[in-house]
Amino acid sequence: MGLTIGLVGATGAVGAKMLEILEERKLSIDTLRVFASQRSAGKKLEYNNKEIVVELLTEEVMKEKYDYLLFSAGGSVSAKYAEIAAEAGNIVIDNSSYWRMKEGIPLVVPEVNAHILKNYRGIISNPNCSTIQMVMTLAPLHRRYKLKKVVVSTYQAVSGSGHNAIVELENQIKDPNYPNKVYPKKIFGNCIPHIDTFEDNGFTREELKMIYETQKILEDSTIEINATTVRVPVFYGHSESVYLEFEEKVDVNEVRDILSNASGIVVQDNPVNNEYPTPLETANTDETYVGRIRKDLYNDRALSLWIVADNLRKGAATNAIQIMEAMEAMK
């Protein structure tokens, strides 16, 4: 018997990517239902060369039985409907930020902490896109050297803000005077150190997500993390410059070996030959890419590296589907 899967938020950027990846990964699916708001209900989407009609999201349809429900419709929708679906006995994999830091809700990157899903039913939270790719890299190094401190600066693509942000950048490329509506400043030819809202402590919500989500996933609140998140005029793919301090001395060659052998990571680290990952070259892939690996000049327990991943795939849609695959493998 194949799976019965529901997808909430099917017409958004991440929802569309989930449909694409479900088709690519050749999962055994008997029934796939897609849901959206009144505005999109009735639209027709293509899946496996067939048309699927988008159904209206209601409390009643969430009370029906599914093997898995994938949510990618924003925090307010997840706050209401994910809980209804879970109370009906369904497994919900939610891509919004709403459930991530709730006590008792697993926050999962399958290559890092899939073990916590064993025999679990209910709501599972998909981490923030920038957190996922960083944790993918930190986890195997933390196991070997024990992390003490992380300083990260991100360079995040506009697709992380949705379709309207992509259109805004496209229009500003054509016409530099095209007004900014999605962002507080023009994004074309610019870098904006402002993602999500500012908190009283001077950090943005995006930066705090990276801090607290990383500690939760690695199950270690003693790791000191400082994040600065920046929006850049790139369409797809987030990049991160990361400085790490450990309790033990690090060996750069061993670090390369550890990361090369870690699931889901590709090491591209030969800068003399211009071999290092960039968002343009890694777009539309599911791996996390690491390069520019180098020991700190002053601290033999520290190193710096560069991390790149496709934010719509591994940073969102692919990770959610991998959670589902990991749970199926545990049966």
JOKAUR-V612037 format. One record per residue. PSI is psi in whole degrees, -180 to 180 (* if undefined). OMEGA is omega as a letter, one per 40 degrees, with the letter a starting at -180 (999 if undefined). Layout:
BEGIN
psi=PSI omega=OMEGA
psi=PSI omega=OMEGA
END
This chain:
BEGIN
psi=134 omega=i
psi=176 omega=a
psi=153 omega=i
psi=117 omega=a
psi=138 omega=i
psi=142 omega=i
psi=114 omega=a
psi=125 omega=a
psi=37 omega=a
psi=-21 omega=a
psi=-3 omega=i
psi=176 omega=a
psi=-46 omega=a
psi=-39 omega=i
psi=-43 omega=i
psi=-38 omega=i
psi=-35 omega=i
psi=-43 omega=i
psi=-45 omega=a
psi=-44 omega=a
psi=-36 omega=i
psi=-39 omega=i
psi=-42 omega=a
psi=-40 omega=a
psi=1 omega=i
psi=42 omega=i
psi=153 omega=i
psi=94 omega=a
psi=121 omega=i
psi=-44 omega=a
psi=127 omega=i
psi=118 omega=i
psi=141 omega=a
psi=140 omega=a
psi=150 omega=i
psi=-177 omega=a
psi=176 omega=i
psi=-36 omega=a
psi=-34 omega=a
psi=-11 omega=a
psi=136 omega=a
psi=-17 omega=i
psi=157 omega=i
psi=130 omega=i
psi=157 omega=a
psi=133 omega=i
psi=123 omega=a
psi=45 omega=i
psi=22 omega=i
psi=157 omega=i
psi=135 omega=i
psi=131 omega=i
psi=130 omega=i
psi=124 omega=a
psi=155 omega=i
psi=130 omega=i
psi=121 omega=i
psi=166 omega=i
psi=-36 omega=a
psi=-45 omega=a
psi=-25 omega=i
psi=-17 omega=i
psi=-7 omega=i
psi=172 omega=a
psi=131 omega=i
psi=155 omega=i
psi=-41 omega=i
psi=145 omega=i
psi=123 omega=i
psi=125 omega=a
psi=129 omega=i
psi=62 omega=a
psi=15 omega=i
psi=160 omega=a
psi=-41 omega=a
psi=-37 omega=i
psi=-45 omega=i
psi=-38 omega=a
psi=-38 omega=a
psi=-55 omega=a
psi=-29 omega=i
psi=-40 omega=i
psi=-40 omega=i
psi=-45 omega=a
psi=-41 omega=a
psi=-39 omega=i
psi=-23 omega=i
psi=2 omega=i
psi=9 omega=a
psi=154 omega=i
psi=123 omega=a
psi=128 omega=i
psi=111 omega=a
psi=130 omega=a
psi=-5 omega=a
psi=173 omega=i
psi=-7 omega=a
psi=-43 omega=a
psi=-5 omega=a
psi=-44 omega=a
psi=11 omega=i
psi=135 omega=i
psi=135 omega=i
psi=-7 omega=i
psi=119 omega=i
psi=137 omega=i
psi=113 omega=a
psi=131 omega=i
psi=110 omega=a
psi=-38 omega=a
psi=-16 omega=a
psi=-49 omega=a
psi=37 omega=i
psi=-21 omega=a
psi=-26 omega=a
psi=-6 omega=a
psi=-8 omega=a
psi=123 omega=i
psi=22 omega=a
psi=141 omega=i
psi=143 omega=a
psi=-150 omega=a
psi=132 omega=i
psi=136 omega=a
psi=136 omega=i
psi=128 omega=a
psi=172 omega=i
psi=147 omega=a
psi=-46 omega=a
psi=-28 omega=i
psi=-43 omega=a
psi=-53 omega=a
psi=-33 omega=i
psi=-45 omega=a
psi=-36 omega=i
psi=-40 omega=a
psi=-39 omega=a
psi=-38 omega=a
psi=-52 omega=a
psi=-29 omega=i
psi=-35 omega=i
psi=-39 omega=i
psi=-33 omega=a
psi=-46 omega=a
psi=-12 omega=a
psi=102 omega=a
psi=139 omega=i
psi=-41 omega=a
psi=143 omega=i
psi=130 omega=i
psi=118 omega=a
psi=137 omega=i
psi=130 omega=a
psi=157 omega=i
psi=91 omega=a
psi=135 omega=a
psi=155 omega=a
psi=-23 omega=i
psi=-20 omega=i
psi=-16 omega=i
psi=0 omega=i
psi=180 omega=a
psi=-40 omega=a
psi=-31 omega=i
psi=-37 omega=i
psi=-45 omega=i
psi=-40 omega=a
psi=-44 omega=i
psi=-43 omega=i
psi=-44 omega=a
psi=-35 omega=i
psi=-27 omega=i
psi=-42 omega=i
psi=-37 omega=a
psi=99 omega=a
psi=-17 omega=i
psi=1 omega=i
psi=130 omega=a
psi=150 omega=i
psi=130 omega=i
psi=-38 omega=a
psi=-41 omega=a
psi=157 omega=a
psi=-19 omega=i
psi=164 omega=i
psi=138 omega=a
psi=-31 omega=a
psi=129 omega=a
psi=23 omega=a
psi=165 omega=i
psi=130 omega=a
psi=109 omega=a
psi=57 omega=a
psi=99 omega=i
psi=122 omega=a
psi=-167 omega=a
psi=156 omega=i
psi=140 omega=i
psi=172 omega=a
psi=-25 omega=a
psi=3 omega=i
psi=-12 omega=i
psi=153 omega=i
psi=163 omega=i
psi=-36 omega=i
psi=-41 omega=i
psi=-41 omega=i
psi=-33 omega=i
psi=-48 omega=a
psi=-38 omega=a
psi=-57 omega=a
psi=-32 omega=i
psi=-41 omega=i
psi=-45 omega=i
psi=-39 omega=a
psi=-46 omega=a
psi=-42 omega=a
psi=-5 omega=i
psi=44 omega=a
psi=99 omega=a
psi=-2 omega=i
psi=-13 omega=i
psi=124 omega=i
psi=125 omega=a
psi=132 omega=i
psi=125 omega=a
psi=141 omega=i
psi=118 omega=a
psi=133 omega=a
psi=133 omega=i
psi=132 omega=a
psi=160 omega=a
psi=62 omega=i
psi=140 omega=a
psi=-49 omega=a
psi=136 omega=i
psi=123 omega=i
psi=141 omega=i
psi=152 omega=a
psi=132 omega=i
psi=120 omega=a
psi=131 omega=i
psi=131 omega=a
psi=136 omega=i
psi=138 omega=a
psi=169 omega=i
psi=-24 omega=a
psi=160 omega=i
psi=142 omega=a
psi=146 omega=i
psi=117 omega=a
psi=-39 omega=i
psi=-39 omega=i
psi=-38 omega=i
psi=-45 omega=i
psi=-41 omega=i
psi=-44 omega=a
psi=-47 omega=a
psi=-36 omega=i
psi=-29 omega=a
psi=0 omega=i
psi=139 omega=a
psi=132 omega=i
psi=3 omega=a
psi=138 omega=i
psi=123 omega=i
psi=123 omega=i
psi=92 omega=a
psi=71 omega=i
psi=71 omega=a
psi=-25 omega=i
psi=-33 omega=i
psi=22 omega=i
psi=32 omega=i
psi=103 omega=i
psi=151 omega=a
psi=146 omega=i
psi=156 omega=a
psi=-33 omega=a
psi=-40 omega=a
psi=-20 omega=a
psi=3 omega=i
psi=146 omega=i
psi=31 omega=i
psi=166 omega=a
psi=-1 omega=a
psi=166 omega=i
psi=129 omega=a
psi=138 omega=a
psi=135 omega=i
psi=-171 omega=a
psi=41 omega=a
psi=122 omega=a
psi=143 omega=i
psi=145 omega=i
psi=146 omega=a
psi=-20 omega=a
psi=-12 omega=a
psi=113 omega=a
psi=1 omega=i
psi=17 omega=a
psi=153 omega=i
psi=166 omega=i
psi=150 omega=i
psi=173 omega=a
psi=129 omega=a
psi=135 omega=i
psi=140 omega=i
psi=156 omega=i
psi=116 omega=a
psi=-26 omega=i
psi=-24 omega=a
psi=-90 omega=a
psi=-32 omega=a
psi=-5 omega=a
psi=-84 omega=a
psi=-48 omega=a
psi=-44 omega=a
psi=-40 omega=i
psi=-43 omega=a
psi=-34 omega=i
psi=-33 omega=i
psi=-46 omega=i
psi=-43 omega=i
psi=-40 omega=i
psi=-39 omega=i
psi=-38 omega=i
psi=-39 omega=a
psi=-22 omega=a
psi=-12 omega=a
psi=* omega=999
END
